């Protein structure tokens, strides 16, 4: 697989990584099977999808434990990205960016992951009660201690930190500007897909001009862009899509022209090319500093996603995708 670099340290990873969250959290709990997920992670590494993206809050904790079972056997084959800064309660999620907590959380992640170091340690969310510079300084100390190789920041949520008239990622850019003064940012992780292209406006250019890697989260639109979901089929109560404004039966039907457009482009590239692969190829085409991180928990989807690294979209393809309808949600 094509390799891409993350940050000034030029950490090399496969152009398509693996988001491990669906294996343990947020998507259809009844379909989460440990052995099947382990096979999927091994398959990803076999195919060159070396970046394994997890977090201590996924599960919580169980996703890191699962990834750790693979790392125990194949640490040298993997680039491990995990996150800190969010705690999961019974009915809520809270931020914790206190320096002492960050250090303890890192040690706990290392134990669960069965490794001596984390390749990329990301701040999941800044704690509003703690200056982000203090949190970032504690994370920088982990680099100096040899427990972490590089630091990253996850984008602020879609409606968090918004000012009237502000762009979607203005709050994230402000955070980046602050922490960059403390220790270099190697990567930024944010949603980027055909139906959520907001990062193209300011966040992606910010990263490109500074040599910062961009991890494209949810590049398949929570599965919608694969074309395998049926409007009205419904989701399990614990599935995040059950409460997502784009996944009501009405909105899924309204957004089908987006999938149809991806399918048209796919057909031009061959009978075996899928809408999902076009969606991933589109994300990769947004810059050499972009690494797509689709979530998957089955070997067949991992293999399909990895093959997307070989799909090269033409200027005509990209123009056609740019003309697709804007995605609609139930608030529209």
C-alpha positions as CSV (number, residue, x, y, z in Angstrom):
1,X,0.0,0.0,0.0
2,X,1.0,3.6,-0.6
3,X,2.7,5.1,2.5
4,X,2.1,8.6,3.8
5,X,3.9,10.6,6.4
6,X,2.5,12.2,9.6
7,X,4.0,15.4,11.0
8,X,7.5,16.8,11.0
9,X,8.9,13.5,12.4
10,X,7.8,11.9,9.1
11,X,6.2,8.9,10.7
12,X,5.2,6.6,7.8
13,X,1.8,4.8,7.7
14,X,-0.4,3.2,5.1
15,X,-2.6,5.7,3.3
16,X,-5.7,3.8,4.6
17,X,-5.7,3.0,8.3
18,X,-8.2,1.1,10.4
19,X,-10.6,2.7,12.9
20,X,-11.1,0.1,15.6
21,X,-13.9,1.8,17.5
22,X,-16.8,-0.1,15.8
23,X,-15.3,-3.3,17.2
24,X,-16.2,-2.4,20.7
25,X,-18.3,0.7,20.9
26,X,-21.0,3.0,19.3
27,X,-22.1,0.7,16.5
28,X,-24.6,-2.3,16.8
29,X,-23.5,-4.1,19.9
30,X,-25.0,-7.4,18.9
31,X,-22.6,-7.6,15.9
32,X,-19.5,-7.1,17.9
33,X,-17.5,-10.3,18.0
34,X,-14.0,-10.4,19.5
35,X,-12.5,-13.2,17.4
36,X,-13.9,-11.7,14.2
37,X,-12.4,-8.3,15.1
38,X,-9.0,-9.7,15.9
39,X,-9.0,-11.3,12.4
40,X,-9.9,-7.9,10.9
41,X,-7.0,-6.2,12.7
42,X,-4.6,-8.9,11.5
43,X,-5.9,-8.6,8.0
44,X,-5.4,-4.8,8.0
45,X,-1.8,-5.2,9.0
46,X,-1.3,-7.8,6.3
47,X,-2.6,-5.4,3.7
48,X,-0.5,-2.4,4.8
49,X,-3.2,-0.6,6.8
50,X,-0.7,0.0,9.6
51,X,-2.4,2.8,11.5
52,X,-4.7,1.3,14.1
53,X,-6.9,4.0,15.7
54,X,-8.4,3.5,19.1
55,X,-9.0,5.4,22.4
56,X,-9.3,4.6,26.1
57,X,-12.9,5.7,26.1
58,X,-14.0,3.2,23.4
59,X,-15.8,0.5,25.4
60,X,-14.6,2.1,27.7
61,X,-11.2,0.4,27.7
62,X,-12.2,-2.8,25.9
63,X,-11.1,-1.5,22.5
64,X,-7.5,-0.9,23.7
65,X,-7.5,-4.4,25.2
66,X,-8.6,-5.9,21.9
67,X,-5.9,-4.1,19.9
68,X,-3.4,-5.0,22.6
69,X,-4.0,-8.7,21.8
70,X,-2.8,-8.1,18.3
71,X,0.1,-5.8,19.3
72,X,1.4,-8.5,21.6
73,X,2.2,-10.5,18.5
74,X,2.8,-7.8,15.8
75,X,3.9,-4.6,17.5
76,X,6.5,-3.9,14.8
77,X,3.9,-4.1,12.0
78,X,1.6,-1.5,13.6
79,X,1.4,2.3,14.0
80,X,-0.7,2.8,17.2
81,X,-2.9,5.8,17.7
82,X,-4.9,6.2,20.9
83,X,-6.5,9.1,22.7
84,X,-6.9,10.6,26.1
85,X,-9.1,13.3,27.7
86,X,-12.6,11.8,27.8
87,X,-14.2,9.8,30.6
88,X,-17.4,7.7,30.0
89,X,-20.1,7.7,32.7
90,X,-23.4,6.0,32.8
91,X,-25.2,8.5,30.7
92,X,-22.6,11.1,29.9
93,X,-19.1,11.8,28.7
94,X,-16.8,14.4,30.5
95,X,-13.4,15.8,29.7
96,X,-10.4,15.5,32.0
97,X,-7.3,17.2,31.0
98,X,-5.5,17.5,34.3
99,X,-1.8,16.7,33.9
100,X,-1.7,14.1,36.6
101,X,-4.6,12.2,35.0
102,X,-3.1,12.4,31.6
103,X,0.1,10.7,32.9
104,X,-1.9,7.9,34.7
105,X,-4.2,7.4,31.6
106,X,-1.1,7.0,29.4
107,X,0.3,4.3,31.6
108,X,-3.0,2.5,31.7
109,X,-3.3,2.6,27.9
110,X,0.2,1.2,27.6
111,X,-0.7,-1.7,29.8
112,X,-3.9,-2.5,27.9
113,X,-2.2,-2.1,24.5
114,X,0.7,-4.4,25.7
115,X,3.3,-2.1,24.4
116,X,6.1,0.1,25.7
117,X,5.2,3.1,23.6
118,X,2.4,4.8,21.7
119,X,3.1,6.1,18.2
120,X,0.5,8.9,18.2
121,X,-1.1,10.1,21.4
122,X,-4.1,12.3,20.7
123,X,-6.0,14.7,22.9
124,X,-9.6,13.6,22.4
125,X,-11.2,16.8,23.8
126,X,-9.8,19.8,25.7
127,X,-11.0,20.1,29.3
128,X,-12.8,23.5,29.7
129,X,-11.6,23.6,33.3
130,X,-7.9,23.2,32.5
131,X,-5.9,25.4,30.1
132,X,-5.1,23.3,27.1
133,X,-1.5,24.3,27.3
134,X,-1.2,22.5,30.6
135,X,-2.8,19.3,29.2
136,X,-0.5,19.5,26.2
137,X,2.5,20.1,28.3
138,X,1.8,16.9,30.2
139,X,1.5,15.0,26.9
140,X,4.8,16.5,25.7
141,X,6.3,15.1,28.9
142,X,5.3,11.7,27.8
143,X,7.2,12.1,24.6
144,X,10.3,13.2,26.6
145,X,9.8,10.1,28.8
146,X,9.9,7.8,25.7
147,X,6.3,6.6,26.2
148,X,4.9,8.5,23.2
149,X,6.4,9.2,19.8
150,X,4.2,12.1,18.6
151,X,1.1,14.1,19.6
152,X,-2.2,14.8,17.9
153,X,-5.4,16.7,18.5
154,X,-8.9,15.7,17.7
155,X,-11.2,18.4,16.3
156,X,-13.8,20.0,18.5
157,X,-17.3,18.6,17.9
158,X,-19.5,20.1,15.2
159,X,-21.5,22.3,17.5
160,X,-18.9,22.8,20.3
161,X,-17.2,26.1,20.8
162,X,-19.1,27.8,18.0
163,X,-19.3,31.6,17.8
164,X,-22.0,33.3,15.7
165,X,-20.8,33.3,12.1
166,X,-17.8,31.2,12.9
167,X,-16.6,28.3,10.7
168,X,-17.1,24.8,11.8
169,X,-13.5,24.2,12.8
170,X,-12.5,27.7,14.0
171,X,-12.4,26.5,17.6
172,X,-10.1,23.7,16.7
173,X,-7.7,26.0,14.8
174,X,-7.6,28.3,17.9
175,X,-6.7,25.3,20.0
176,X,-4.0,24.2,17.5
177,X,-2.4,27.6,17.5
178,X,-2.2,27.5,21.3
179,X,-0.8,24.0,21.7
180,X,1.6,24.4,18.8
181,X,3.5,27.0,21.0
182,X,4.1,24.3,23.6
183,X,5.0,21.2,21.5
184,X,4.7,20.4,17.8
185,X,1.4,18.9,16.6
186,X,2.0,15.9,14.4
187,X,-1.6,15.1,13.4
188,X,-5.1,16.4,13.5
189,X,-8.1,14.0,13.4
190,X,-11.4,15.3,12.2
191,X,-14.4,14.1,10.2
192,X,-13.9,14.4,6.4
193,X,-16.0,12.7,3.8
194,X,-18.0,13.4,0.7
195,X,-21.0,14.2,2.7
196,X,-19.1,16.1,5.5
197,X,-16.4,18.1,3.7
198,X,-16.3,21.0,6.1
199,X,-12.6,20.4,7.0
200,X,-11.6,21.5,3.5
201,X,-12.4,25.1,4.3
202,X,-9.8,25.9,7.0
203,X,-8.6,22.8,8.9
204,X,-7.1,20.9,6.1
205,X,-5.2,23.9,4.7
206,X,-3.9,24.7,8.2
207,X,-2.4,21.2,8.5
208,X,-1.0,21.3,5.0
209,X,0.9,24.6,5.3
210,X,2.5,23.4,8.6
211,X,3.4,19.8,7.6
212,X,0.8,18.4,10.0
213,X,-0.8,15.1,9.1
214,X,-4.6,14.9,8.7
215,X,-6.5,11.8,9.8
216,X,-9.8,11.7,8.0
217,X,-12.3,10.2,10.5
218,X,-15.6,8.8,9.3
219,X,-14.6,9.0,5.6
220,X,-17.5,6.6,4.8
221,X,-20.1,8.8,6.5
222,X,-20.8,6.3,9.3
223,X,-21.4,3.6,6.7
224,X,-23.8,5.5,4.6
225,X,-21.4,6.1,1.7
226,X,-20.9,2.3,1.3
227,X,-24.3,2.0,-0.3
228,X,-25.0,-1.0,1.9
229,X,-27.5,0.6,4.3
230,X,-31.3,0.4,3.6
231,X,-33.5,3.4,4.5
232,X,-36.0,2.5,7.1
233,X,-34.2,-0.6,8.2
234,X,-33.4,1.0,11.6
235,X,-30.5,0.7,14.0
236,X,-30.1,-0.9,17.4
237,X,-30.7,1.4,20.4
238,X,-27.0,1.5,21.3
239,X,-25.9,2.5,17.7
240,X,-25.0,6.2,17.4
241,X,-26.8,6.3,14.1
242,X,-30.1,5.7,15.8
243,X,-29.9,9.4,17.0
244,X,-28.1,10.8,14.0
245,X,-30.1,13.5,12.1
246,X,-28.9,12.1,8.7
247,X,-30.0,8.5,9.5
248,X,-33.7,8.9,9.9
249,X,-35.5,6.9,7.2
250,X,-36.6,10.1,5.4
251,X,-33.1,11.6,5.3
252,X,-31.5,8.4,4.3
253,X,-33.8,8.2,1.3
254,X,-33.2,11.9,0.5
255,X,-29.5,11.4,0.5
256,X,-29.4,8.4,-1.9
257,X,-28.4,10.6,-4.8
258,X,-25.0,10.9,-3.1
259,X,-24.4,7.2,-3.1
260,X,-25.7,6.9,-6.7
261,X,-23.2,9.5,-7.8
262,X,-20.3,7.6,-6.1
263,X,-21.6,4.4,-7.7
264,X,-21.4,6.1,-11.2
265,X,-17.8,7.0,-10.6
266,X,-17.0,3.6,-9.3
267,X,-18.4,1.9,-12.5
268,X,-16.0,3.9,-14.6
269,X,-13.1,2.4,-12.7
270,X,-14.2,-1.2,-13.0
271,X,-16.9,-3.7,-12.0
272,X,-15.2,-4.5,-8.7
273,X,-14.8,-0.9,-7.6
274,X,-17.4,0.1,-4.9
275,X,-18.9,3.4,-3.8
276,X,-17.0,3.1,-0.5
277,X,-13.7,2.9,-2.4
278,X,-14.5,6.0,-4.4
279,X,-15.4,7.8,-1.1
280,X,-12.1,6.8,0.4
281,X,-10.2,7.7,-2.8
282,X,-11.8,11.1,-2.7
283,X,-10.6,11.7,0.9
284,X,-7.0,10.6,-0.1
285,X,-7.1,13.0,-3.1
286,X,-7.5,16.0,-0.8
287,X,-3.8,16.1,0.0
288,X,-0.7,14.0,0.4
289,X,-0.9,14.7,4.1
290,X,-4.3,12.9,4.4
291,X,-4.7,9.4,5.8
292,X,-8.2,7.9,5.7
293,X,-9.2,6.1,8.8
294,X,-12.5,4.1,8.1
295,X,-13.9,2.1,10.8
296,X,-14.5,-1.6,10.2
297,X,-14.9,-4.8,12.2
298,X,-15.0,-7.5,9.5
299,X,-12.2,-8.8,7.3
300,X,-14.1,-8.2,4.0
301,X,-14.6,-4.5,4.8
302,X,-11.0,-4.1,5.8
303,X,-9.9,-5.6,2.5
304,X,-12.2,-3.5,0.5
305,X,-11.1,-0.3,2.3
306,X,-7.4,-1.1,1.9
307,X,-7.9,-1.6,-1.9
308,X,-9.2,1.9,-2.1
309,X,-5.6,3.2,-1.8
310,X,-5.1,1.9,-5.4
311,X,-8.1,3.8,-6.8
312,X,-6.9,7.0,-8.6
313,X,-9.7,9.5,-9.3
314,X,-9.4,11.7,-12.3
315,X,-10.0,15.4,-12.4
316,X,-13.4,14.6,-14.0
317,X,-14.2,12.2,-11.2
318,X,-13.4,14.8,-8.6
319,X,-15.4,17.4,-10.3
320,X,-18.4,15.1,-10.6
321,X,-18.2,14.3,-6.8
322,X,-18.0,18.0,-6.1
323,X,-21.3,18.5,-7.9
324,X,-23.2,15.9,-5.8
325,X,-26.0,17.2,-3.6
326,X,-25.2,18.5,-0.2
327,X,-26.1,16.0,2.5
328,X,-29.4,16.6,4.4
329,X,-30.2,16.0,8.0
330,X,-33.5,16.1,9.9
331,X,-32.8,19.7,11.0
332,X,-32.8,20.9,7.4
